[in-house]
Amino acid sequence: MKILITGATGLIGNALVKLLLAQKHTVNYLTTSESKIVNQSNYNGFYWNPERGIINEDCIYNVDVIIHLAGANIAKRWTEAYKQEIVESRIISSELLFNLIRKTPNQVTQFISASGTAIYPESFTKVYDETTVETEDSFLSNVVKKWEESADRFKVFGIKVCKIRTGIVFSNQGGALPEMIKPIKMGFGASMGSGKQMQSWIHLHDLVAMYCFAIENQLEGIYNAVSPYPVNNSELTKVIAKTLKKPLLLPDIPQFVMKLILGEMSYLLFSSKNINSNKIQKLGFQFQFPNIESALKDLYS
């Protein structure tokens, strides 16, 4: 298949491109940096600038599947200006792809969009799945709602739309995990708040494998990209420390302290979301790193 990817040079996109090429797919990718454009037999870059409404229409030629990963990183301080960028980077880029499909002859059969588990309500007791209709009234939840609405628009073309609601991505190459590990490595590790907040996570390898599974099986609808075994923050902190052979000497860190340091973004550390991935497992998807111990051992042993 020929697959068009946005966000191909990010943490997830880079790993996904490697897997797709290994599986003998052809990859087209969109980039805002002309210096990152490469042209090979099975890997070709095309320039776009969503803010200015610019896109090289040749990117869609003979493409079967679009994977939309582009979006500003949420793990930065949420100023009002940056919050606007988080929203617009997802919606404006999706709008540009929509208009490309609308006006350009193409053979696209599937649109796969990244999404987030932030849409689910906060809870220390409930377990959420894709049938959950209750949502949270928070900044990130509202971002996800707009994100998914922009993806659903592609249904008007008869295209299958698949939304991958992703939890905390664990990788040693970037994302949240290296930031979690830094203080523990330096001997300043501690749980956040009560430590009871549930954190639904996924190993990067399993996440990109899930995207490939979605392509192979022409999936549509919502799928949770989270490990079958979420952990609370206290357990996660202890397993990280054990893996790194570091002691945990400090008391739990109060939420107000992290809010002073990180601002509104500190929400990410204290939010409790217990989410299951039974839906995609029932279709035959198998996690290589289903539990936190196996994931951390792979990444840091």
Secondary structure, DSSP 8 states (H G I E B T S, - for coil): -EEEEESTTSHHHHHHHHHHHHTT-EEEEEES-GGG--B-SSEEEEEEEGGGTEE-GGGGTT--EEEE-----SSS---HHHHHHHHHHHHHHHHHHHHHHHHS-----EEEEEEEGGGS---SS--B-TT------SHHHHHHHHHHHHHHGGGGGT-EEEEEEE-EEE-SSSSHHHHHHHHHHTT----BTTS--EE-EEEHHHHHHHHHHHHHTT--EEEEE--SS-EEHHHHHHHHHHHHT----S--B-HHHHHHHHGGGGHHHH----B--HHHHHTT---SS-SHHHHHHHHH-
